[in-house]
Amino acid sequence: MKNTLYDVIVVGGGIAGYTAALTLKSLKRSCLWLGAELFGDKLTRAEYVRNFPALIGDGKEFSARLAAQMEHEDISFTQGRADGIYAGDPFTVTVGDIMYQGKAVILATGVETAGAVKGERDFLGRGVSYCAVCDGALYRGKTIAAVVSSEKFREEVEYLAGFAEKVHAFCLYKNASFRSENIIVHEEKPRAVEGGLRVERLITGEGALSVSGVFFLKNSAPPAALAGGLETEGDAVKTARDGSTNIAGLFAAGDVTGRPYQYVKAAGEGLVAAYSAHAFLNGARK
Ligand SMILES: Cc1cc2nc3c(=O)[nH]c(=O)nc-3n(C[C@H](O)[C@H](O)[C@H](O)COP(=O)(O)OP(=O)(O)OC[C@H]3O[C@@H](n4cnc5c(N)ncnc54)[C@H](O)[C@@H]3O)c2cc1C
């Protein structure tokens, strides 16, 4: 349990989150900038960035420049994947059993461009989960599946295997391997999640597989799965021009608010959300 109460918690380690943290610093607001990883693949892996002002180079060059600016401006980053954002006065953001508190929150968690599996959203909270640490223990002794977007989630799958009798890991990357013997690797994307009141089976290329739950382990979970009651249009958070959402004190920026998925738009929205959080704190929380 962390006792610090921040003015703003920024969730998401990409360019939107970074710009929000940088702007909050210039506004002299205390800020916890939290992200699953610093900058992340979408920044570091760009082959060539053609459309960010004053930048000539690839994603590595971009992130190196950001890192240099971060150091120069004394911006700190806290690594952690948020698994819950709870509205209140103050807000609570959880990372496993760690709780962070902030008077306002900026959500900048990006978007998962790979399409959802049919039925994935319908069974959210009824056997579909995006968080191994939060829900793994619910499946003690059961057979479950995990749809694993990258090697980065290997530990989460192993964690699930510590509870479940068997984990069918549908790995969307090549050469997946795990330590636990009760993890069965499949190299395909399942076609659908099906069931009645709860998840009962996963439809794959080889037929139906009986499972009690399915974990989707990916960089950006749908925002509504993170913050209950958050209004969305598809997977995009519904925002006003100032980045505000339907939850007072919760702002959103970057790809998470919808297209176009571009750095400049994400950075611009990070700045706008930071100013809006600042105004919110000036008005509502003097
Ligand atoms: C290969 C590639 C090349 C691209 N090239 C260009 C280009 O040249 N020009 C351009 O304008 N755009 C480009 N884009 C698009 C650009 O990457 C995105 O628009 C931009 O990164 C969006 O920034 P963001 O901060 O909103 O989201 P992201 O960059 O996706 O950052 C969000 C971060 O939040 C983290 N996160 C997610 N969930 C949580 C959580 N629960 N808790 C904590 N952290 C979390 C993720 O790990 C991620 O690092 C490219 C994208 C790709 C994939």
The ligand as a MOL file (V3000), in Angstrom:
LIG
                    3D

  0  0  0     0  0            999 V3000
M  V30 BEGIN CTAB
M  V30 COUNTS 53 58 0 0 0
M  V30 BEGIN ATOM
M  V30 1 C 5.0310 -0.6500 -36.0210 0
M  V30 2 C 4.3050 0.6590 -35.8110 0
M  V30 3 C 4.7510 1.7880 -36.4380 0
M  V30 4 C 4.1070 3.0130 -36.2620 0
M  V30 5 N 4.5700 4.0980 -36.9130 0
M  V30 6 C 3.9590 5.2850 -36.7400 0
M  V30 7 C 4.4700 6.4500 -37.3990 0
M  V30 8 O 5.4460 6.4100 -38.1340 0
M  V30 9 N 3.8250 7.6120 -37.1640 0
M  V30 10 C 2.7530 7.7280 -36.3270 0
M  V30 11 O 2.2470 8.8240 -36.1330 0
M  V30 12 N 2.2630 6.6350 -35.7160 0
M  V30 13 C 2.8200 5.4160 -35.8920 0
M  V30 14 N 2.3120 4.3170 -35.2640 0
M  V30 15 C 1.1500 4.4790 -34.3710 0
M  V30 16 C 1.6200 4.9280 -32.9820 0
M  V30 17 O 2.4970 3.9340 -32.5160 0
M  V30 18 C 0.4710 5.1170 -31.9890 0
M  V30 19 O -0.4930 5.9720 -32.5100 0
M  V30 20 C 1.0070 5.7040 -30.6730 0
M  V30 21 O 2.0090 4.8720 -30.1350 0
M  V30 22 C -0.1070 5.8840 -29.6610 0
M  V30 23 O 0.4340 6.3120 -28.4610 0
M  V30 24 P -0.3300 6.0110 -27.0870 0
M  V30 25 O 0.5470 6.5830 -26.0170 0
M  V30 26 O -1.7260 6.4460 -27.1830 0
M  V30 27 O -0.3850 4.4320 -26.9880 0
M  V30 28 P 0.7740 3.3310 -26.9290 0
M  V30 29 O 1.9810 3.7530 -27.6550 0
M  V30 30 O 0.1180 2.0630 -27.3450 0
M  V30 31 O 1.1550 3.2940 -25.4030 0
M  V30 32 C 0.2890 2.7860 -24.4380 0
M  V30 33 C 1.1340 2.1070 -23.3870 0
M  V30 34 O 0.3090 1.7980 -22.2730 0
M  V30 35 C 0.6960 0.5490 -21.7540 0
M  V30 36 N -0.4520 -0.0490 -21.0850 0
M  V30 37 C -1.5140 -0.6620 -21.6170 0
M  V30 38 N -2.3580 -1.0850 -20.6650 0
M  V30 39 C -1.7810 -0.7140 -19.4970 0
M  V30 40 C -2.1750 -0.8710 -18.1530 0
M  V30 41 N -3.3000 -1.4930 -17.8240 0
M  V30 42 N -1.3590 -0.3810 -17.1710 0
M  V30 43 C -0.1950 0.2450 -17.4930 0
M  V30 44 N 0.2290 0.4160 -18.7690 0
M  V30 45 C -0.5610 -0.0460 -19.7450 0
M  V30 46 C 1.1370 -0.2860 -22.9580 0
M  V30 47 O 2.0920 -1.2350 -22.5310 0
M  V30 48 C 1.7370 0.7910 -23.8620 0
M  V30 49 O 3.1400 0.8490 -23.7230 0
M  V30 50 C 2.9510 3.0890 -35.4200 0
M  V30 51 C 2.4910 1.9320 -34.8000 0
M  V30 52 C 3.1500 0.7360 -34.9840 0
M  V30 53 C 2.6330 -0.5040 -34.2960 0
M  V30 END ATOM
M  V30 BEGIN BOND
M  V30 1 1 1 2
M  V30 2 1 2 3
M  V30 3 2 2 52
M  V30 4 2 3 4
M  V30 5 1 4 5
M  V30 6 1 4 50
M  V30 7 2 5 6
M  V30 8 1 6 7
M  V30 9 1 6 13
M  V30 10 2 7 8
M  V30 11 1 7 9
M  V30 12 1 9 10
M  V30 13 2 10 11
M  V30 14 1 10 12
M  V30 15 2 12 13
M  V30 16 1 13 14
M  V30 17 1 14 15
M  V30 18 1 14 50
M  V30 19 1 15 16
M  V30 20 1 16 17
M  V30 21 1 16 18
M  V30 22 1 18 19
M  V30 23 1 18 20
M  V30 24 1 20 21
M  V30 25 1 20 22
M  V30 26 1 22 23
M  V30 27 1 23 24
M  V30 28 2 24 25
M  V30 29 1 24 26
M  V30 30 1 24 27
M  V30 31 1 27 28
M  V30 32 2 28 29
M  V30 33 1 28 30
M  V30 34 1 28 31
M  V30 35 1 31 32
M  V30 36 1 32 33
M  V30 37 1 33 34
M  V30 38 1 33 48
M  V30 39 1 34 35
M  V30 40 1 35 36
M  V30 41 1 35 46
M  V30 42 1 36 37
M  V30 43 1 36 45
M  V30 44 2 37 38
M  V30 45 1 38 39
M  V30 46 1 39 40
M  V30 47 2 39 45
M  V30 48 1 40 41
M  V30 49 2 40 42
M  V30 50 1 42 43
M  V30 51 2 43 44
M  V30 52 1 44 45
M  V30 53 1 46 47
M  V30 54 1 46 48
M  V30 55 1 48 49
M  V30 56 2 50 51
M  V30 57 1 51 52
M  V30 58 1 52 53
M  V30 END BOND
M  V30 END CTAB
M  END
